[in-house]
């Protein structure tokens, strides 16, 4: 899932991913990474269901 222009640092496009630590959002432009605390809980639950 791509979150357009959502980066707090550079306003770039970000993509939601997940790893062993849980879901996170990675900026494709500057590499800024944010863990689930800033992820929409609804989207997180949906991702876990499909994962
Ligand atoms: Zn960025």
mmCIF file of the protein (N, C-alpha, C, O) and its ligand, coordinates in Angstrom:
data_MODEL
# 
_entry.id   MODEL 
# 
loop_
_entity.id 
_entity.type 
_entity.pdbx_number_of_molecules 
1 polymer     1 
2 non-polymer 1 
# 
_entity_poly.entity_id                      1 
_entity_poly.type                           'polypeptide(L)' 
_entity_poly.nstd_linkage                   no 
_entity_poly.nstd_monomer                   no 
_entity_poly.pdbx_seq_one_letter_code       
;(UNK)(UNK)(UNK)(UNK)(UNK)(UNK)(UNK)(UNK)(UNK)(UNK)(UNK)(UNK)(UNK)(UNK)(UNK)(UNK)
(UNK)(UNK)(UNK)(UNK)(UNK)(UNK)(UNK)(UNK)(UNK)(UNK)(UNK)(UNK)(UNK)(UNK)(UNK)(UNK)
(UNK)(UNK)(UNK)(UNK)(UNK)(UNK)(UNK)(UNK)(UNK)(UNK)(UNK)(UNK)(UNK)(UNK)(UNK)(UNK)
(UNK)(UNK)(UNK)
;
_entity_poly.pdbx_seq_one_letter_code_can   XXXXXXXXXXXXXXXXXXXXXXXXXXXXXXXXXXXXXXXXXXXXXXXXXXX 
_entity_poly.pdbx_strand_id                 A 
# 
loop_
_entity_poly_seq.entity_id 
_entity_poly_seq.num 
_entity_poly_seq.mon_id 
_entity_poly_seq.hetero 
1 1  UNK n 
1 2  UNK n 
1 3  UNK n 
1 4  UNK n 
1 5  UNK n 
1 6  UNK n 
1 7  UNK n 
1 8  UNK n 
1 9  UNK n 
1 10 UNK n 
1 11 UNK n 
1 12 UNK n 
1 13 UNK n 
1 14 UNK n 
1 15 UNK n 
1 16 UNK n 
1 17 UNK n 
1 18 UNK n 
1 19 UNK n 
1 20 UNK n 
1 21 UNK n 
1 22 UNK n 
1 23 UNK n 
1 24 UNK n 
1 25 UNK n 
1 26 UNK n 
1 27 UNK n 
1 28 UNK n 
1 29 UNK n 
1 30 UNK n 
1 31 UNK n 
1 32 UNK n 
1 33 UNK n 
1 34 UNK n 
1 35 UNK n 
1 36 UNK n 
1 37 UNK n 
1 38 UNK n 
1 39 UNK n 
1 40 UNK n 
1 41 UNK n 
1 42 UNK n 
1 43 UNK n 
1 44 UNK n 
1 45 UNK n 
1 46 UNK n 
1 47 UNK n 
1 48 UNK n 
1 49 UNK n 
1 50 UNK n 
1 51 UNK n 
# 
loop_
_struct_asym.id 
_struct_asym.entity_id 
A 1 
B 2 
# 
loop_
_chem_comp.id 
_chem_comp.type 
_chem_comp.mon_nstd_flag 
UNK 'L-peptide linking' . 
ZN  non-polymer         . 
# 
_pdbx_entity_nonpoly.entity_id   2 
_pdbx_entity_nonpoly.name        ? 
_pdbx_entity_nonpoly.comp_id     ZN 
# 
_pdbx_nonpoly_scheme.asym_id         B 
_pdbx_nonpoly_scheme.entity_id       2 
_pdbx_nonpoly_scheme.mon_id          ZN 
_pdbx_nonpoly_scheme.ndb_seq_num     1 
_pdbx_nonpoly_scheme.pdb_seq_num     101 
_pdbx_nonpoly_scheme.auth_seq_num    101 
_pdbx_nonpoly_scheme.pdb_mon_id      ZN 
_pdbx_nonpoly_scheme.auth_mon_id     ZN 
_pdbx_nonpoly_scheme.pdb_strand_id   A 
_pdbx_nonpoly_scheme.pdb_ins_code    . 
# 
loop_
_atom_site.group_PDB 
_atom_site.id 
_atom_site.type_symbol 
_atom_site.label_atom_id 
_atom_site.label_alt_id 
_atom_site.label_comp_id 
_atom_site.label_asym_id 
_atom_site.label_entity_id 
_atom_site.label_seq_id 
_atom_site.pdbx_PDB_ins_code 
_atom_site.Cartn_x 
_atom_site.Cartn_y 
_atom_site.Cartn_z 
_atom_site.occupancy 
_atom_site.B_iso_or_equiv 
_atom_site.pdbx_formal_charge 
_atom_site.auth_seq_id 
_atom_site.auth_comp_id 
_atom_site.auth_asym_id 
_atom_site.auth_atom_id 
_atom_site.pdbx_PDB_model_num 
ATOM   1   N  N  . UNK A 1 1  ? 0.839  -1.191  0.000  1.00 0.00 ? 1   UNK A N  1 
ATOM   2   C  CA . UNK A 1 1  ? 0.000  0.000   0.000  1.00 0.00 ? 1   UNK A CA 1 
ATOM   3   C  C  . UNK A 1 1  ? 0.878  1.245   0.000  1.00 0.00 ? 1   UNK A C  1 
ATOM   4   O  O  . UNK A 1 1  ? 1.770  1.381   0.837  1.00 0.00 ? 1   UNK A O  1 
ATOM   5   N  N  . UNK A 1 2  ? 0.631  2.130   -0.914 1.00 0.00 ? 2   UNK A N  1 
ATOM   6   C  CA . UNK A 1 2  ? 1.426  3.351   -1.021 1.00 0.00 ? 2   UNK A CA 1 
ATOM   7   C  C  . UNK A 1 2  ? 0.665  4.532   -0.420 1.00 0.00 ? 2   UNK A C  1 
ATOM   8   O  O  . UNK A 1 2  ? -0.516 4.741   -0.696 1.00 0.00 ? 2   UNK A O  1 
ATOM   9   N  N  . UNK A 1 3  ? 1.382  5.299   0.413  1.00 0.00 ? 3   UNK A N  1 
ATOM   10  C  CA . UNK A 1 3  ? 0.785  6.479   1.028  1.00 0.00 ? 3   UNK A CA 1 
ATOM   11  C  C  . UNK A 1 3  ? 1.430  7.702   0.383  1.00 0.00 ? 3   UNK A C  1 
ATOM   12  O  O  . UNK A 1 3  ? 2.549  8.084   0.725  1.00 0.00 ? 3   UNK A O  1 
ATOM   13  N  N  . UNK A 1 4  ? 0.714  8.300   -0.542 1.00 0.00 ? 4   UNK A N  1 
ATOM   14  C  CA . UNK A 1 4  ? 1.276  9.391   -1.323 1.00 0.00 ? 4   UNK A CA 1 
ATOM   15  C  C  . UNK A 1 4  ? 1.498  10.649  -0.485 1.00 0.00 ? 4   UNK A C  1 
ATOM   16  O  O  . UNK A 1 4  ? 0.628  11.075  0.274  1.00 0.00 ? 4   UNK A O  1 
ATOM   17  N  N  . UNK A 1 5  ? 2.671  11.221  -0.643 1.00 0.00 ? 5   UNK A N  1 
ATOM   18  C  CA . UNK A 1 5  ? 3.019  12.511  -0.020 1.00 0.00 ? 5   UNK A CA 1 
ATOM   19  C  C  . UNK A 1 5  ? 2.724  12.531  1.473  1.00 0.00 ? 5   UNK A C  1 
ATOM   20  O  O  . UNK A 1 5  ? 2.242  13.536  1.995  1.00 0.00 ? 5   UNK A O  1 
ATOM   21  N  N  . UNK A 1 6  ? 3.009  11.427  2.165  1.00 0.00 ? 6   UNK A N  1 
ATOM   22  C  CA . UNK A 1 6  ? 2.684  11.350  3.590  1.00 0.00 ? 6   UNK A CA 1 
ATOM   23  C  C  . UNK A 1 6  ? 3.912  11.474  4.480  1.00 0.00 ? 6   UNK A C  1 
ATOM   24  O  O  . UNK A 1 6  ? 3.780  11.475  5.704  1.00 0.00 ? 6   UNK A O  1 
ATOM   25  N  N  . UNK A 1 7  ? 5.088  11.577  3.908  1.00 0.00 ? 7   UNK A N  1 
ATOM   26  C  CA . UNK A 1 7  ? 6.295  11.627  4.735  1.00 0.00 ? 7   UNK A CA 1 
ATOM   27  C  C  . UNK A 1 7  ? 6.374  12.943  5.510  1.00 0.00 ? 7   UNK A C  1 
ATOM   28  O  O  . UNK A 1 7  ? 6.267  14.020  4.922  1.00 0.00 ? 7   UNK A O  1 
ATOM   29  N  N  . UNK A 1 8  ? 6.564  12.855  6.841  1.00 0.00 ? 8   UNK A N  1 
ATOM   30  C  CA . UNK A 1 8  ? 6.655  14.069  7.657  1.00 0.00 ? 8   UNK A CA 1 
ATOM   31  C  C  . UNK A 1 8  ? 7.963  14.817  7.445  1.00 0.00 ? 8   UNK A C  1 
ATOM   32  O  O  . UNK A 1 8  ? 8.104  15.971  7.850  1.00 0.00 ? 8   UNK A O  1 
ATOM   33  N  N  . UNK A 1 9  ? 8.912  14.154  6.809  1.00 0.00 ? 9   UNK A N  1 
ATOM   34  C  CA . UNK A 1 9  ? 10.234 14.724  6.658  1.00 0.00 ? 9   UNK A CA 1 
ATOM   35  C  C  . UNK A 1 9  ? 10.402 15.422  5.315  1.00 0.00 ? 9   UNK A C  1 
ATOM   36  O  O  . UNK A 1 9  ? 10.936 16.529  5.245  1.00 0.00 ? 9   UNK A O  1 
ATOM   37  N  N  . UNK A 1 10 ? 9.945  14.771  4.252  1.00 0.00 ? 10  UNK A N  1 
ATOM   38  C  CA . UNK A 1 10 ? 10.168 15.318  2.915  1.00 0.00 ? 10  UNK A CA 1 
ATOM   39  C  C  . UNK A 1 10 ? 8.881  15.384  2.093  1.00 0.00 ? 10  UNK A C  1 
ATOM   40  O  O  . UNK A 1 10 ? 8.910  15.795  0.933  1.00 0.00 ? 10  UNK A O  1 
ATOM   41  N  N  . UNK A 1 11 ? 7.764  14.987  2.677  1.00 0.00 ? 11  UNK A N  1 
ATOM   42  C  CA . UNK A 1 11 ? 6.470  14.977  1.979  1.00 0.00 ? 11  UNK A CA 1 
ATOM   43  C  C  . UNK A 1 11 ? 6.492  14.058  0.754  1.00 0.00 ? 11  UNK A C  1 
ATOM   44  O  O  . UNK A 1 11 ? 5.723  14.247  -0.189 1.00 0.00 ? 11  UNK A O  1 
ATOM   45  N  N  . UNK A 1 12 ? 7.379  13.069  0.779  1.00 0.00 ? 12  UNK A N  1 
ATOM   46  C  CA . UNK A 1 12 ? 7.458  12.116  -0.319 1.00 0.00 ? 12  UNK A CA 1 
ATOM   47  C  C  . UNK A 1 12 ? 6.457  10.982  -0.165 1.00 0.00 ? 12  UNK A C  1 
ATOM   48  O  O  . UNK A 1 12 ? 5.714  10.913  0.814  1.00 0.00 ? 12  UNK A O  1 
ATOM   49  N  N  . UNK A 1 13 ? 6.453  10.099  -1.150 1.00 0.00 ? 13  UNK A N  1 
ATOM   50  C  CA . UNK A 1 13 ? 5.556  8.946   -1.106 1.00 0.00 ? 13  UNK A CA 1 
ATOM   51  C  C  . UNK A 1 13 ? 6.138  7.867   -0.201 1.00 0.00 ? 13  UNK A C  1 
ATOM   52  O  O  . UNK A 1 13 ? 7.339  7.597   -0.233 1.00 0.00 ? 13  UNK A O  1 
ATOM   53  N  N  . UNK A 1 14 ? 5.281  7.257   0.602  1.00 0.00 ? 14  UNK A N  1 
ATOM   54  C  CA . UNK A 1 14 ? 5.726  6.181   1.493  1.00 0.00 ? 14  UNK A CA 1 
ATOM   55  C  C  . UNK A 1 14 ? 4.961  4.899   1.190  1.00 0.00 ? 14  UNK A C  1 
ATOM   56  O  O  . UNK A 1 14 ? 3.861  4.926   0.639  1.00 0.00 ? 14  UNK A O  1 
ATOM   57  N  N  . UNK A 1 15 ? 5.569  3.775   1.563  1.00 0.00 ? 15  UNK A N  1 
ATOM   58  C  CA . UNK A 1 15 ? 4.941  2.483   1.353  1.00 0.00 ? 15  UNK A CA 1 
ATOM   59  C  C  . UNK A 1 15 ? 4.908  1.722   2.673  1.00 0.00 ? 15  UNK A C  1 
ATOM   60  O  O  . UNK A 1 15 ? 5.871  1.764   3.438  1.00 0.00 ? 15  UNK A O  1 
ATOM   61  N  N  . UNK A 1 16 ? 3.807  1.030   2.941  1.00 0.00 ? 16  UNK A N  1 
ATOM   62  C  CA . UNK A 1 16 ? 3.702  0.256   4.183  1.00 0.00 ? 16  UNK A CA 1 
ATOM   63  C  C  . UNK A 1 16 ? 4.283  -1.128  3.959  1.00 0.00 ? 16  UNK A C  1 
ATOM   64  O  O  . UNK A 1 16 ? 3.955  -1.807  2.986  1.00 0.00 ? 16  UNK A O  1 
ATOM   65  N  N  . UNK A 1 17 ? 5.150  -1.533  4.874  1.00 0.00 ? 17  UNK A N  1 
ATOM   66  C  CA . UNK A 1 17 ? 5.811  -2.832  4.824  1.00 0.00 ? 17  UNK A CA 1 
ATOM   67  C  C  . UNK A 1 17 ? 5.736  -3.457  6.210  1.00 0.00 ? 17  UNK A C  1 
ATOM   68  O  O  . UNK A 1 17 ? 5.177  -2.863  7.132  1.00 0.00 ? 17  UNK A O  1 
ATOM   69  N  N  . UNK A 1 18 ? 6.293  -4.645  6.359  1.00 0.00 ? 18  UNK A N  1 
ATOM   70  C  CA . UNK A 1 18 ? 6.398  -5.216  7.701  1.00 0.00 ? 18  UNK A CA 1 
ATOM   71  C  C  . UNK A 1 18 ? 7.601  -6.138  7.760  1.00 0.00 ? 18  UNK A C  1 
ATOM   72  O  O  . UNK A 1 18 ? 7.992  -6.746  6.764  1.00 0.00 ? 18  UNK A O  1 
ATOM   73  N  N  . UNK A 1 19 ? 8.186  -6.228  8.961  1.00 0.00 ? 19  UNK A N  1 
ATOM   74  C  CA . UNK A 1 19 ? 9.309  -7.124  9.180  1.00 0.00 ? 19  UNK A CA 1 
ATOM   75  C  C  . UNK A 1 19 ? 9.125  -7.823  10.520 1.00 0.00 ? 19  UNK A C  1 
ATOM   76  O  O  . UNK A 1 19 ? 8.027  -7.814  11.077 1.00 0.00 ? 19  UNK A O  1 
ATOM   77  N  N  . UNK A 1 20 ? 10.170 -8.418  11.034 1.00 0.00 ? 20  UNK A N  1 
ATOM   78  C  CA . UNK A 1 20 ? 10.075 -9.181  12.272 1.00 0.00 ? 20  UNK A CA 1 
ATOM   79  C  C  . UNK A 1 20 ? 9.605  -8.328  13.450 1.00 0.00 ? 20  UNK A C  1 
ATOM   80  O  O  . UNK A 1 20 ? 9.072  -8.856  14.426 1.00 0.00 ? 20  UNK A O  1 
ATOM   81  N  N  . UNK A 1 21 ? 9.800  -7.017  13.361 1.00 0.00 ? 21  UNK A N  1 
ATOM   82  C  CA . UNK A 1 21 ? 9.413  -6.112  14.446 1.00 0.00 ? 21  UNK A CA 1 
ATOM   83  C  C  . UNK A 1 21 ? 7.986  -5.617  14.296 1.00 0.00 ? 21  UNK A C  1 
ATOM   84  O  O  . UNK A 1 21 ? 7.461  -4.947  15.185 1.00 0.00 ? 21  UNK A O  1 
ATOM   85  N  N  . UNK A 1 22 ? 7.358  -5.942  13.175 1.00 0.00 ? 22  UNK A N  1 
ATOM   86  C  CA . UNK A 1 22 ? 5.991  -5.497  12.961 1.00 0.00 ? 22  UNK A CA 1 
ATOM   87  C  C  . UNK A 1 22 ? 5.894  -4.599  11.747 1.00 0.00 ? 22  UNK A C  1 
ATOM   88  O  O  . UNK A 1 22 ? 6.870  -4.399  11.024 1.00 0.00 ? 22  UNK A O  1 
ATOM   89  N  N  . UNK A 1 23 ? 4.701  -4.058  11.530 1.00 0.00 ? 23  UNK A N  1 
ATOM   90  C  CA . UNK A 1 23 ? 4.473  -3.213  10.369 1.00 0.00 ? 23  UNK A CA 1 
ATOM   91  C  C  . UNK A 1 23 ? 5.162  -1.860  10.513 1.00 0.00 ? 23  UNK A C  1 
ATOM   92  O  O  . UNK A 1 23 ? 5.278  -1.319  11.613 1.00 0.00 ? 23  UNK A O  1 
ATOM   93  N  N  . UNK A 1 24 ? 5.610  -1.333  9.401  1.00 0.00 ? 24  UNK A N  1 
ATOM   94  C  CA . UNK A 1 24 ? 6.215  -0.009  9.404  1.00 0.00 ? 24  UNK A CA 1 
ATOM   95  C  C  . UNK A 1 24 ? 5.952  0.670   8.070  1.00 0.00 ? 24  UNK A C  1 
ATOM   96  O  O  . UNK A 1 24 ? 5.509  0.045   7.105  1.00 0.00 ? 24  UNK A O  1 
ATOM   97  N  N  . UNK A 1 25 ? 6.235  1.956   8.043  1.00 0.00 ? 25  UNK A N  1 
ATOM   98  C  CA . UNK A 1 25 ? 6.064  2.719   6.810  1.00 0.00 ? 25  UNK A CA 1 
ATOM   99  C  C  . UNK A 1 25 ? 7.408  3.283   6.404  1.00 0.00 ? 25  UNK A C  1 
ATOM   100 O  O  . UNK A 1 25 ? 8.093  3.929   7.197  1.00 0.00 ? 25  UNK A O  1 
ATOM   101 N  N  . UNK A 1 26 ? 7.774  3.033   5.173  1.00 0.00 ? 26  UNK A N  1 
ATOM   102 C  CA . UNK A 1 26 ? 9.074  3.463   4.670  1.00 0.00 ? 26  UNK A CA 1 
ATOM   103 C  C  . UNK A 1 26 ? 8.902  4.501   3.569  1.00 0.00 ? 26  UNK A C  1 
ATOM   104 O  O  . UNK A 1 26 ? 8.129  4.316   2.629  1.00 0.00 ? 26  UNK A O  1 
ATOM   105 N  N  . UNK A 1 27 ? 9.642  5.596   3.708  1.00 0.00 ? 27  UNK A N  1 
ATOM   106 C  CA . UNK A 1 27 ? 9.603  6.629   2.676  1.00 0.00 ? 27  UNK A CA 1 
ATOM   107 C  C  . UNK A 1 27 ? 10.498 6.209   1.517  1.00 0.00 ? 27  UNK A C  1 
ATOM   108 O  O  . UNK A 1 27 ? 11.661 5.854   1.708  1.00 0.00 ? 27  UNK A O  1 
ATOM   109 N  N  . UNK A 1 28 ? 9.936  6.256   0.313  1.00 0.00 ? 28  UNK A N  1 
ATOM   110 C  CA . UNK A 1 28 ? 10.688 5.854   -0.873 1.00 0.00 ? 28  UNK A CA 1 
ATOM   111 C  C  . UNK A 1 28 ? 11.658 6.935   -1.328 1.00 0.00 ? 28  UNK A C  1 
ATOM   112 O  O  . UNK A 1 28 ? 12.547 6.684   -2.141 1.00 0.00 ? 28  UNK A O  1 
ATOM   113 N  N  . UNK A 1 29 ? 11.480 8.140   -0.796 1.00 0.00 ? 29  UNK A N  1 
ATOM   114 C  CA . UNK A 1 29 ? 12.285 9.270   -1.245 1.00 0.00 ? 29  UNK A CA 1 
ATOM   115 C  C  . UNK A 1 29 ? 13.510 9.478   -0.360 1.00 0.00 ? 29  UNK A C  1 
ATOM   116 O  O  . UNK A 1 29 ? 14.635 9.547   -0.855 1.00 0.00 ? 29  UNK A O  1 
ATOM   117 N  N  . UNK A 1 30 ? 13.284 9.581   0.975  1.00 0.00 ? 30  UNK A N  1 
ATOM   118 C  CA . UNK A 1 30 ? 14.387 9.912   1.875  1.00 0.00 ? 30  UNK A CA 1 
ATOM   119 C  C  . UNK A 1 30 ? 14.771 8.749   2.784  1.00 0.00 ? 30  UNK A C  1 
ATOM   120 O  O  . UNK A 1 30 ? 15.774 8.825   3.492  1.00 0.00 ? 30  UNK A O  1 
ATOM   121 N  N  . UNK A 1 31 ? 13.975 7.665   2.771  1.00 0.00 ? 31  UNK A N  1 
ATOM   122 C  CA . UNK A 1 31 ? 14.299 6.508   3.596  1.00 0.00 ? 31  UNK A CA 1 
ATOM   123 C  C  . UNK A 1 31 ? 13.823 6.611   5.031  1.00 0.00 ? 31  UNK A C  1 
ATOM   124 O  O  . UNK A 1 31 ? 14.126 5.737   5.843  1.00 0.00 ? 31  UNK A O  1 
ATOM   125 N  N  . UNK A 1 32 ? 13.090 7.650   5.359  1.00 0.00 ? 32  UNK A N  1 
ATOM   126 C  CA . UNK A 1 32 ? 12.546 7.790   6.713  1.00 0.00 ? 32  UNK A CA 1 
ATOM   127 C  C  . UNK A 1 32 ? 11.627 6.618   7.022  1.00 0.00 ? 32  UNK A C  1 
ATOM   128 O  O  . UNK A 1 32 ? 10.794 6.242   6.197  1.00 0.00 ? 32  UNK A O  1 
ATOM   129 N  N  . UNK A 1 33 ? 11.779 6.035   8.227  1.00 0.00 ? 33  UNK A N  1 
ATOM   130 C  CA . UNK A 1 33 ? 11.010 4.859   8.589  1.00 0.00 ? 33  UNK A CA 1 
ATOM   131 C  C  . UNK A 1 33 ? 10.223 5.119   9.863  1.00 0.00 ? 33  UNK A C  1 
ATOM   132 O  O  . UNK A 1 33 ? 10.751 5.696   10.814 1.00 0.00 ? 33  UNK A O  1 
ATOM   133 N  N  . UNK A 1 34 ? 8.956  4.696   9.889  1.00 0.00 ? 34  UNK A N  1 
ATOM   134 C  CA . UNK A 1 34 ? 8.114  4.876   11.075 1.00 0.00 ? 34  UNK A CA 1 
ATOM   135 C  C  . UNK A 1 34 ? 7.421  3.565   11.382 1.00 0.00 ? 34  UNK A C  1 
ATOM   136 O  O  . UNK A 1 34 ? 6.817  2.949   10.504 1.00 0.00 ? 34  UNK A O  1 
ATOM   137 N  N  . UNK A 1 35 ? 7.512  3.140   12.637 1.00 0.00 ? 35  UNK A N  1 
ATOM   138 C  CA . UNK A 1 35 ? 6.839  1.912   13.034 1.00 0.00 ? 35  UNK A CA 1 
ATOM   139 C  C  . UNK A 1 35 ? 5.378  2.158   13.363 1.00 0.00 ? 35  UNK A C  1 
ATOM   140 O  O  . UNK A 1 35 ? 4.885  3.282   13.276 1.00 0.00 ? 35  UNK A O  1 
ATOM   141 N  N  . UNK A 1 36 ? 4.696  1.086   13.743 1.00 0.00 ? 36  UNK A N  1 
ATOM   142 C  CA . UNK A 1 36 ? 3.241  1.035   13.740 1.00 0.00 ? 36  UNK A CA 1 
ATOM   143 C  C  . UNK A 1 36 ? 2.559  2.121   14.564 1.00 0.00 ? 36  UNK A C  1 
ATOM   144 O  O  . UNK A 1 36 ? 1.356  2.332   14.407 1.00 0.00 ? 36  UNK A O  1 
ATOM   145 N  N  . UNK A 1 37 ? 3.285  2.817   15.436 1.00 0.00 ? 37  UNK A N  1 
ATOM   146 C  CA . UNK A 1 37 ? 2.653  3.865   16.231 1.00 0.00 ? 37  UNK A CA 1 
ATOM   147 C  C  . UNK A 1 37 ? 2.015  4.942   15.353 1.00 0.00 ? 37  UNK A C  1 
ATOM   148 O  O  . UNK A 1 37 ? 1.065  5.602   15.773 1.00 0.00 ? 37  UNK A O  1 
ATOM   149 N  N  . UNK A 1 38 ? 2.533  5.119   14.141 1.00 0.00 ? 38  UNK A N  1 
ATOM   150 C  CA . UNK A 1 38 ? 1.961  6.116   13.255 1.00 0.00 ? 38  UNK A CA 1 
ATOM   151 C  C  . UNK A 1 38 ? 1.166  5.480   12.107 1.00 0.00 ? 38  UNK A C  1 
ATOM   152 O  O  . UNK A 1 38 ? 0.729  6.166   11.182 1.00 0.00 ? 38  UNK A O  1 
ATOM   153 N  N  . UNK A 1 39 ? 0.988  4.158   12.187 1.00 0.00 ? 39  UNK A N  1 
ATOM   154 C  CA . UNK A 1 39 ? 0.197  3.472   11.177 1.00 0.00 ? 39  UNK A CA 1 
ATOM   155 C  C  . UNK A 1 39 ? -1.272 3.489   11.580 1.00 0.00 ? 39  UNK A C  1 
ATOM   156 O  O  . UNK A 1 39 ? -1.600 3.314   12.754 1.00 0.00 ? 39  UNK A O  1 
ATOM   157 N  N  . UNK A 1 40 ? -2.132 3.693   10.632 1.00 0.00 ? 40  UNK A N  1 
ATOM   158 C  CA . UNK A 1 40 ? -3.562 3.637   10.898 1.00 0.00 ? 40  UNK A CA 1 
ATOM   159 C  C  . UNK A 1 40 ? -3.931 2.260   11.434 1.00 0.00 ? 40  UNK A C  1 
ATOM   160 O  O  . UNK A 1 40 ? -3.690 1.264   10.751 1.00 0.00 ? 40  UNK A O  1 
ATOM   161 N  N  . UNK A 1 41 ? -4.514 2.164   12.645 1.00 0.00 ? 41  UNK A N  1 
ATOM   162 C  CA . UNK A 1 41 ? -4.831 0.867   13.260 1.00 0.00 ? 41  UNK A CA 1 
ATOM   163 C  C  . UNK A 1 41 ? -5.713 -0.011  12.379 1.00 0.00 ? 41  UNK A C  1 
ATOM   164 O  O  . UNK A 1 41 ? -5.573 -1.234  12.375 1.00 0.00 ? 41  UNK A O  1 
ATOM   165 N  N  . UNK A 1 42 ? -6.601 0.599   11.650 1.00 0.00 ? 42  UNK A N  1 
ATOM   166 C  CA . UNK A 1 42 ? -7.484 -0.167  10.774 1.00 0.00 ? 42  UNK A CA 1 
ATOM   167 C  C  . UNK A 1 42 ? -6.677 -0.817  9.658  1.00 0.00 ? 42  UNK A C  1 
ATOM   168 O  O  . UNK A 1 42 ? -6.872 -1.990  9.339  1.00 0.00 ? 42  UNK A O  1 
ATOM   169 N  N  . UNK A 1 43 ? -5.778 -0.050  9.073  1.00 0.00 ? 43  UNK A N  1 
ATOM   170 C  CA . UNK A 1 43 ? -4.947 -0.591  8.007  1.00 0.00 ? 43  UNK A CA 1 
ATOM   171 C  C  . UNK A 1 43 ? -4.017 -1.675  8.544  1.00 0.00 ? 43  UNK A C  1 
ATOM   172 O  O  . UNK A 1 43 ? -3.751 -2.661  7.857  1.00 0.00 ? 43  UNK A O  1 
ATOM   173 N  N  . UNK A 1 44 ? -3.525 -1.498  9.761  1.00 0.00 ? 44  UNK A N  1 
ATOM   174 C  CA . UNK A 1 44 ? -2.647 -2.492  10.376 1.00 0.00 ? 44  UNK A CA 1 
ATOM   175 C  C  . UNK A 1 44 ? -3.381 -3.809  10.574 1.00 0.00 ? 44  UNK A C  1 
ATOM   176 O  O  . UNK A 1 44 ? -2.852 -4.875  10.258 1.00 0.00 ? 44  UNK A O  1 
ATOM   177 N  N  . UNK A 1 45 ? -4.602 -3.734  11.100 1.00 0.00 ? 45  UNK A N  1 
ATOM   178 C  CA . UNK A 1 45 ? -5.392 -4.932  11.334 1.00 0.00 ? 45  UNK A CA 1 
ATOM   179 C  C  . UNK A 1 45 ? -5.670 -5.641  10.019 1.00 0.00 ? 45  UNK A C  1 
ATOM   180 O  O  . UNK A 1 45 ? -5.622 -6.869  9.948  1.00 0.00 ? 45  UNK A O  1 
ATOM   181 N  N  . UNK A 1 46 ? -5.958 -4.878  8.989  1.00 0.00 ? 46  UNK A N  1 
ATOM   182 C  CA . UNK A 1 46 ? -6.254 -5.470  7.684  1.00 0.00 ? 46  UNK A CA 1 
ATOM   183 C  C  . UNK A 1 46 ? -5.029 -6.176  7.137  1.00 0.00 ? 46  UNK A C  1 
ATOM   184 O  O  . UNK A 1 46 ? -5.138 -7.262  6.567  1.00 0.00 ? 46  UNK A O  1 
ATOM   185 N  N  . UNK A 1 47 ? -3.857 -5.566  7.307  1.00 0.00 ? 47  UNK A N  1 
ATOM   186 C  CA . UNK A 1 47 ? -2.621 -6.154  6.798  1.00 0.00 ? 47  UNK A CA 1 
ATOM   187 C  C  . UNK A 1 47 ? -2.307 -7.448  7.521  1.00 0.00 ? 47  UNK A C  1 
ATOM   188 O  O  . UNK A 1 47 ? -1.852 -8.413  6.908  1.00 0.00 ? 47  UNK A O  1 
ATOM   189 N  N  . UNK A 1 48 ? -2.550 -7.471  8.837  1.00 0.00 ? 48  UNK A N  1 
ATOM   190 C  CA . UNK A 1 48 ? -2.279 -8.688  9.606  1.00 0.00 ? 48  UNK A CA 1 
ATOM   191 C  C  . UNK A 1 48 ? -3.203 -9.820  9.172  1.00 0.00 ? 48  UNK A C  1 
ATOM   192 O  O  . UNK A 1 48 ? -2.807 -10.986 9.169  1.00 0.00 ? 48  UNK A O  1 
ATOM   193 N  N  . UNK A 1 49 ? -4.432 -9.473  8.808  1.00 0.00 ? 49  UNK A N  1 
ATOM   194 C  CA . UNK A 1 49 ? -5.397 -10.503 8.433  1.00 0.00 ? 49  UNK A CA 1 
ATOM   195 C  C  . UNK A 1 49 ? -4.958 -11.200 7.140  1.00 0.00 ? 49  UNK A C  1 
ATOM   196 O  O  . UNK A 1 49 ? -5.097 -12.415 6.996  1.00 0.00 ? 49  UNK A O  1 
ATOM   197 N  N  . UNK A 1 50 ? -4.434 -10.417 6.218  1.00 0.00 ? 50  UNK A N  1 
ATOM   198 C  CA . UNK A 1 50 ? -4.009 -10.994 4.937  1.00 0.00 ? 50  UNK A CA 1 
ATOM   199 C  C  . UNK A 1 50 ? -2.649 -11.649 5.054  1.00 0.00 ? 50  UNK A C  1 
ATOM   200 O  O  . UNK A 1 50 ? -2.325 -12.556 4.287  1.00 0.00 ? 50  UNK A O  1 
ATOM   201 N  N  . UNK A 1 51 ? -1.825 -11.183 6.040  1.00 0.00 ? 51  UNK A N  1 
ATOM   202 C  CA . UNK A 1 51 ? -0.490 -11.690 6.161  1.00 0.00 ? 51  UNK A CA 1 
ATOM   203 C  C  . UNK A 1 51 ? -0.491 -13.094 6.688  1.00 0.00 ? 51  UNK A C  1 
ATOM   204 O  O  . UNK A 1 51 ? 0.572  -13.691 6.856  1.00 0.00 ? 51  UNK A O  1 
HETATM 205 ZN ZN . ZN  B 2 .  ? 10.709 11.192  3.135  1.00 0.00 ? 101 ZN  A ZN 1 
# 
